[in-house]
Amino acid sequence: MVCTLALLAIAAAGCRPRTAELTVRVMDVEGNPLPGAMVSLTEQGQTLMADEQGQVTWMDLEDERASLVVVAPGYILRSKKVDLERGANDTVVALEKRDVPIQLEDS
């Protein structure tokens, strides 16, 4: 019995993910999802667009920390650092509405 338990523990340790998965949910301060928000993962040099639920997911991350930059039209840009563990990681980024609309100058 002891040998069986030891073998199961070794097998379970070998099945642990070696990389991280990161799911980011982008919401407004009232908790509503922000589909179409752009989420950049600076370590990967990648930007993904949030789906209908305001989510993006990166797979197979080997870094221990993720630096995010999140932006959506009409909202204030936000950056966030997330410590990653092997396996699934989830974080929420809440964006505040911009008080003054951005005006672009004609060149």
CORLINTA-V848736 format. One record per backbone hydrogen bond with DSSP energy under -1.0 kcal/mol. NH is the residue of the N-H (numbers start at 0). CO is the residue of the C=O. Records with the same first field share a line. If there is no record, write none. Layout:
NH: CO ; CO
//
This chain:
4: 0
5: 1
6: 2
7: 3
8: 4
9: 5
10: 6
11: 7
12: 8
13: 9
19: 60
20: 86
21: 57
22: 88
23: 55
24: 90
25: 53
26: 92
27: 31
30: 27
33: 25
35: 49
36: 33
37: 70
38: 47
39: 68
40: 45
41: 66
44: 40
45: 40
47: 38
49: 36
50: 54
53: 50
55: 23
57: 21
60: 19
65: 81
67: 79
68: 39
69: 77
70: 37
74: 71
75: 95
77: 69
79: 67
81: 65
83: 63
86: 18
88: 20
90: 22
92: 24
94: 26
97: 73
//
